[in-house]
Amino acid sequence: QDQGSPSRWPHTHVRGRNLTMTMWCSESHDDEYPEDDWNLYQSIDRVESLNTAGVTEAIGIFKPRAHRREPAPSMLSNADGELILKIWFRSPVNIRRFCVAACGAEGAEVLRRPSLVRCFTTPSAQSADFPGITEMEPVQSVELPENGDADISVACHLHAYSQVLFLLLHISGDKVPCGPICVSYIGLQGTHSHASRQAVDAKYEPLLTGQDGQDNDEKAAGDESHQCM
């Protein structure tokens, strides 16, 4: 019989193997805002902005919920009134709701609020840019209401936003009148993951079947008969 068959394998002990376990958490890890349940900003690794004006770092608009109504920092688009935000997370997240707001922009003559956001979570969207983004199919497209107090949020489609490592937001304003748009706050609510590696002590024994099992039974009976003589 083939020496590689399972019935010929010796008993195998496997020790010290690592098993990765993922735990999901909705709690804040910011000591200053321990009750903040809009805390996925804490899981962001980096943010890249496209078609924006000024020198504000894009990650600055992902603020603690307590600062959502503060007009600064904020992001401004170029004159065509569109911008792209690419968000990478340090570990997988489940996004359940999001909020896009332009607090303090309503009184500025040259600034407009965002009116539409198109969301992408697929890895292929990481290389998206203008003008190709307009031809891509989003996982969700939402018309945004006036949200000067940053109290209105949008529910996410659960499947499309589960265990994501990347999120792209294509944000635009009304076509008429044309001009820059302002975004001062983006909030993300959901759960974030904590991956841990734990040592596993496992013992594997082959299950003997068919002729191999019969041969072993006969061998065991023979051993017993020799012991009785």
Phi, psi and chi 1 to 4 in degrees:
 res  aa     phi    psi   chi1   chi2   chi3   chi4
   1 GLN       -  150.3 -176.1  172.3  -17.4      -
   2 ASP   -55.6  125.9 -178.4    7.6      -      -
   3 GLN   -66.7  -16.4  -67.7  -67.0  -40.0      -
   4 GLY   -88.4   -0.2      -      -      -      -
   5 SER   -69.6  150.5   66.4      -      -      -
   6 PRO   -56.4  -30.2  -25.4   34.4      -      -
   7 SER   -68.6  -17.7   61.3      -      -      -
   8 ARG   -97.4   -4.2  -61.4  -60.7 -177.6 -171.7
   9 TRP   -72.0  141.5  -66.4  -11.7      -      -
  10 PRO   -74.0  162.6   27.6  -34.5      -      -
  11 HIS   -60.7  134.7  -69.5 -172.9      -      -
  12 THR  -118.1  130.4  -56.2      -      -      -
  13 HIS  -109.2  127.0  -63.1  -95.9      -      -
  14 VAL  -117.4  118.9  179.5      -      -      -
  15 ARG  -126.4  151.8  -61.6 -179.2 -175.6  -83.6
  16 GLY    78.7   10.6      -      -      -      -
  17 ARG   -70.8  150.7  -67.2  -72.1 -179.1   89.0
  18 ASN  -105.3  136.4  -72.0  -32.8      -      -
  19 LEU  -116.8  125.2  176.6   65.7      -      -
  20 THR   -88.5  125.0  -59.6      -      -      -
  21 MET  -118.9  136.7  -57.4 -178.6   65.0      -
  22 THR  -109.4  125.7  -59.1      -      -      -
  23 MET  -113.1  136.2  -63.3  176.5  -70.0      -
  24 TRP  -103.6  138.3  -65.5   95.4      -      -
  25 CYS  -139.0  141.3  177.5      -      -      -
  26 SER  -111.6    2.2   60.6      -      -      -
  27 GLU   -82.8  150.1  -63.3 -180.0   -4.1      -
  28 SER   -76.7  144.3  172.1      -      -      -
  29 HIS  -112.9   17.7  -61.7  -67.5      -      -
  30 ASP   -96.1  114.1 -171.5  -28.4      -      -
  31 ASP   -60.6  -27.8  -67.6  -22.3      -      -
  32 GLU   -77.4  -27.1 -171.8  173.9   -2.1      -
  33 TYR  -131.9   66.5  -54.7  100.1      -      -
  34 PRO   -68.9  -19.3   25.8  -34.7      -      -
  35 GLU   -98.3    5.3  -56.9  -60.1  -36.6      -
  36 ASP   -73.2  110.3 -170.1   -8.3      -      -
  37 ASP   -94.9    7.2   59.7   -5.1      -      -
  38 TRP  -107.0   63.9  -75.1   76.3      -      -
  39 ASN  -112.4   14.4   53.9   52.4      -      -
  40 LEU   -68.6  -12.3  -70.5 -173.5      -      -
  41 TYR   -59.8  -25.4   67.1   90.1      -      -
  42 GLN   -71.9  -17.3  -61.4  169.1   18.5      -
  43 SER   -97.6    0.7  -62.0      -      -      -
  44 ILE   -75.6  133.0  -66.0  176.0      -      -
  45 ASP   -89.0  -49.2 -179.3   47.3      -      -
  46 ARG  -159.3  160.7   60.8 -170.9  175.2   95.6
  47 VAL  -133.1  134.4 -179.4      -      -      -
  48 GLU  -118.2  134.7  177.2 -176.7  -24.0      -
  49 SER  -115.6  144.2   61.7      -      -      -
  50 LEU  -126.2  142.0  -58.6  177.7      -      -
  51 ASN    65.1   40.0 -157.6   44.6      -      -
  52 THR  -115.2  154.8   54.2      -      -      -
  53 ALA  -108.7  157.6      -      -      -      -
  54 GLY    87.6 -175.8      -      -      -      -
  55 VAL  -117.1    8.2  -65.2      -      -      -
  56 THR   -64.1  131.9  -59.3      -      -      -
  57 GLU   -72.7  131.6  -67.4 -171.6    6.0      -
  58 ALA   -61.4  -31.9      -      -      -      -
  59 ILE   -65.1  -16.6 -161.8  169.1      -      -
  60 GLY   -67.2  -21.6      -      -      -      -
  61 ILE   -85.8   -5.1   64.5  175.0      -      -
  62 PHE   -91.9   85.1  -65.1   83.7      -      -
  63 LYS  -104.6  163.2  -49.8  169.6 -174.2  177.1
  64 PRO   -57.4  148.9  -24.2   33.4      -      -
  65 ARG   -57.0  -33.0 -174.3   72.8  170.9  168.2
  66 ALA   -64.6  -19.6      -      -      -      -
  67 HIS  -108.0   15.2  -63.4  -70.8      -      -
  68 ARG   -64.8  -26.5   67.3 -171.8 -175.0  -81.4
  69 ARG   -91.7    0.6  -66.6  171.5 -178.1  161.1
  70 GLU   -77.8  129.8  -63.6  177.5    0.8      -
  71 PRO   -71.4  -17.1   23.5  -32.1      -      -
  72 ALA  -126.2  145.2      -      -      -      -
  73 PRO   -73.5  161.6   28.2  -34.4      -      -
  74 SER  -145.8  162.1   60.6      -      -      -
  75 MET  -110.6  137.1  -64.7  -63.5  -60.1      -
  76 LEU  -115.7  137.1  -60.3  178.9      -      -
  77 SER   -82.4  170.1   75.7      -      -      -
  78 ASN   -70.5 -177.7  -73.0  -26.1      -      -
  79 ALA   -62.8  -22.3      -      -      -      -
  80 ASP   -77.5   -6.7   56.9    1.8      -      -
  81 GLY    77.1   30.4      -      -      -      -
  82 GLU  -136.1  149.0  -67.4 -176.0   73.1      -
  83 LEU  -150.5  159.3   60.7   83.9      -      -
  84 ILE  -122.5  134.3  -72.7  176.5      -      -
  85 LEU  -120.1  124.8  -65.5  174.0      -      -
  86 LYS  -109.7  122.5  -63.1 -179.0  179.6 -178.7
  87 ILE  -117.5  124.8  -54.7  106.8      -      -
  88 TRP  -109.1  137.2  -74.9  -92.7      -      -
  89 PHE  -105.7  151.1  -61.6   93.8      -      -
  90 ARG   -70.2  -30.5  -72.7 -170.0  -65.1  -89.7
  91 SER  -147.9  163.2   59.8      -      -      -
  92 PRO   -57.9  143.2  -26.7   36.0      -      -
  93 VAL  -130.9  155.1  -62.1      -      -      -
  94 ASN  -110.5  112.0  -62.2  -38.7      -      -
  95 ILE   -93.6  124.2  -53.7  172.4      -      -
  96 ARG  -107.5  -32.3  -63.9  -61.5  173.7 -114.5
  97 ARG  -146.8  153.7  -58.1 -170.0   71.6   86.7
  98 PHE  -139.7  158.7   66.2   84.2      -      -
  99 CYS  -135.5  131.4  173.0      -      -      -
 100 VAL  -123.0  126.0  178.9      -      -      -
 101 ALA  -143.8  154.3      -      -      -      -
 102 ALA  -125.6   82.4      -      -      -      -
 103 CYS   -81.1  128.4  -60.5      -      -      -
 104 GLY    87.5   -2.3      -      -      -      -
 105 ALA   -86.8  -16.9      -      -      -      -
 106 GLU   -64.1  -29.2  -71.5   78.7   -1.5      -
 107 GLY   -86.4   -4.6      -      -      -      -
 108 ALA   -91.0  128.6      -      -      -      -
 109 GLU   -66.2  -34.5  -65.0 -179.0   -0.2      -
 110 VAL   -94.0   -4.4  -63.4      -      -      -
 111 LEU  -108.3  144.4  -60.8 -179.8      -      -
 112 ARG  -124.4  155.6  -62.9  178.6  -60.2  134.6
 113 ARG   -81.3  156.8   65.1  172.1 -176.1   83.5
 114 PRO   -71.1  142.0   23.9  -32.4      -      -
 115 SER  -120.2  -11.2   59.7      -      -      -
 116 LEU  -149.2  136.0  177.8   69.1      -      -
 117 VAL  -129.2  131.7   59.2      -      -      -
 118 ARG  -114.0  128.6  -58.5  168.5   69.8 -119.6
 119 CYS  -111.9  140.5  -52.2      -      -      -
 120 PHE  -134.9  136.8  -57.0   79.8      -      -
 121 THR  -127.7    0.0   57.1      -      -      -
 122 THR   -79.2  148.7   56.3      -      -      -
 123 PRO   -57.6  -31.6  -25.8   35.2      -      -
 124 SER   -62.9  -22.8   60.4      -      -      -
 125 ALA   -73.7  -10.6      -      -      -      -
 126 GLN   -63.8  -25.7  -64.8 -173.8   38.1      -
 127 SER  -100.2    7.7   58.9      -      -      -
 128 ALA   -67.3  149.5      -      -      -      -
 129 ASP  -155.2  175.1 -160.1  -13.7      -      -
 130 PHE   -82.3  143.7  -68.9  107.5      -      -
 131 PRO   -92.4    1.3   34.8  -35.5      -      -
 132 GLY   -61.2  -26.0      -      -      -      -
 133 ILE   -58.8  -29.8 -172.0   70.1      -      -
 134 THR   -70.4  -18.9   59.0      -      -      -
 135 GLU   -94.4   -6.8  -55.9  -61.9  -35.0      -
 136 MET   -87.1  148.6  -63.5  175.4   60.6      -
 137 GLU   -89.9  118.6 -174.0   68.2   24.7      -
 138 PRO   -79.5  163.0   31.5  -35.6      -      -
 139 VAL   -78.8  -19.5  -62.7      -      -      -
 140 GLN  -160.7  138.0 -171.0  172.6    9.8      -
 141 SER  -128.5  127.2 -179.4      -      -      -
 142 VAL  -132.8  129.2 -179.5      -      -      -
 143 GLU   -80.3  127.2  -66.7 -174.9    0.4      -
 144 LEU   -93.5  132.1  -60.5  171.8      -      -
 145 PRO   -81.4  172.0   31.9  -35.6      -      -
 146 GLU   -62.2  131.1  -68.1 -171.2   13.9      -
 147 ASN  -143.5   50.8 -164.1   15.3      -      -
 148 GLY   -64.4  -20.8      -      -      -      -
 149 ASP   -99.6    0.1  -68.1  -31.2      -      -
 150 ALA    57.0   36.8      -      -      -      -
 151 ASP  -102.2  -13.6  -72.7  -27.9      -      -
 152 ILE   -95.1  129.3  -58.4  173.5      -      -
 153 SER  -127.2  167.1   61.3      -      -      -
 154 VAL  -119.7  133.4  177.6      -      -      -
 155 ALA   -77.9  139.4      -      -      -      -
 156 CYS   -91.9  154.3  -61.8      -      -      -
 157 HIS   -73.2  115.8  -60.3  161.6      -      -
 158 LEU   -56.2  -47.3  -64.1 -176.9      -      -
 159 HIS   -63.4  -41.1  177.0   72.2      -      -
 160 ALA   -71.7  -20.8      -      -      -      -
 161 TYR  -113.2   20.3  -65.8   86.3      -      -
 162 SER   -96.1  131.8  -65.5      -      -      -
 163 GLN    54.3   49.2  -59.1 -172.4   40.1      -
 164 VAL   -96.8  146.8  -60.6      -      -      -
 165 LEU  -110.3   -8.5  -77.1  165.8      -      -
 166 PHE  -145.8  141.6  172.7   77.0      -      -
 167 LEU  -139.9  131.6  171.5   66.2      -      -
 168 LEU  -115.9  132.5 -177.7  150.3      -      -
 169 LEU  -117.0  118.9  -59.0  176.0      -      -
 170 HIS  -102.5  108.2  173.8 -152.0      -      -
 171 ILE  -112.1  134.5  -55.5  172.7      -      -
 172 SER  -141.8  164.2   57.9      -      -      -
 173 GLY  -110.7 -178.0      -      -      -      -
 174 ASP   -62.6  144.1  -64.4  -33.5      -      -
 175 LYS   -68.2  -29.6  -62.4  -59.9 -179.0 -176.6
 176 VAL  -129.2  125.6  179.1      -      -      -
 177 PRO   -78.3  156.0   31.5  -36.1      -      -
 178 CYS   -84.8  150.2 -175.0      -      -      -
 179 GLY   159.1  173.8      -      -      -      -
 180 PRO   -64.5  149.7  -17.2   30.2      -      -
 181 ILE  -109.0  158.5   60.0  168.6      -      -
 182 CYS  -121.5  136.6  173.2      -      -      -
 183 VAL  -129.3  119.2 -180.0      -      -      -
 184 SER  -108.8  -14.9   62.3      -      -      -
 185 TYR  -151.9  133.6  172.3   72.9      -      -
 186 ILE  -130.1  120.7  -65.3 -179.4      -      -
 187 GLY  -110.7  141.6      -      -      -      -
 188 LEU  -128.2  123.6  -59.5  172.8      -      -
 189 GLN  -116.1  140.5 -174.9 -176.8   55.6      -
 190 GLY   165.1 -146.8      -      -      -      -
 191 THR  -126.9  149.7   56.8      -      -      -
 192 HIS  -118.7  162.4   56.9  -83.5      -      -
 193 SER  -107.5  150.3   60.1      -      -      -
 194 HIS  -125.4  113.1  -65.1  -77.7      -      -
 195 ALA   -95.1  131.7      -      -      -      -
 196 SER  -130.2  148.6   61.9      -      -      -
 197 ARG  -109.8  126.5  -62.7  179.9   66.1   83.2
 198 GLN  -122.7  139.2  -60.9 -176.4    2.5      -
 199 ALA   -71.4  138.9      -      -      -      -
 200 VAL  -121.2  129.6  176.5      -      -      -
 201 ASP  -105.2  104.2 -172.8   -3.4      -      -
 202 ALA  -121.1  148.7      -      -      -      -
 203 LYS  -124.7  126.5  176.9  179.7  178.3 -179.1
 204 TYR  -115.3  129.0  -60.9   92.5      -      -
 205 GLU  -126.4  133.1  -63.7 -175.1   -3.5      -
 206 PRO   -68.7  145.9   26.2  -34.9      -      -
 207 LEU   -97.1  116.9  176.9   64.1      -      -
 208 LEU   -87.0  132.0  -56.1 -178.9      -      -
 209 THR  -134.6  164.9   59.7      -      -      -
 210 GLY    63.4 -139.8      -      -      -      -
 211 GLN   -64.2  -33.7 -176.0   62.4   40.3      -
 212 ASP   -63.3  -41.3  -65.9  -53.2      -      -
 213 GLY   -65.6  -39.0      -      -      -      -
 214 GLN   -65.7  -42.3 -178.5  178.1  -12.9      -
 215 ASP   -59.6  -41.3  -67.7  -16.2      -      -
 216 ASN   -68.9  -35.3  -81.7  -89.2      -      -
 217 ASP   -64.8  -41.9  -70.0  -18.8      -      -
 218 GLU   -66.6  -38.6  -67.5  175.3   -6.0      -
 219 LYS   -63.6  -42.5 -177.9  178.5 -178.9  -59.4
 220 ALA   -64.3  -38.2      -      -      -      -
 221 ALA   -66.0  -39.5      -      -      -      -
 222 GLY   -63.3  -38.6      -      -      -      -
 223 ASP   -63.6  -40.4  -68.4  -18.8      -      -
 224 GLU   -66.7  -37.9  -69.4  178.8   -1.2      -
 225 SER   -66.3  -35.5   62.8      -      -      -
 226 HIS   -67.4  -34.4  -72.6  -58.1      -      -
 227 GLN   -69.0  -27.6  -66.2  173.5    1.6      -
 228 CYS   -83.3  -16.8  -64.8      -      -      -
 229 MET   -76.0      -  -68.9  178.4   61.3      -
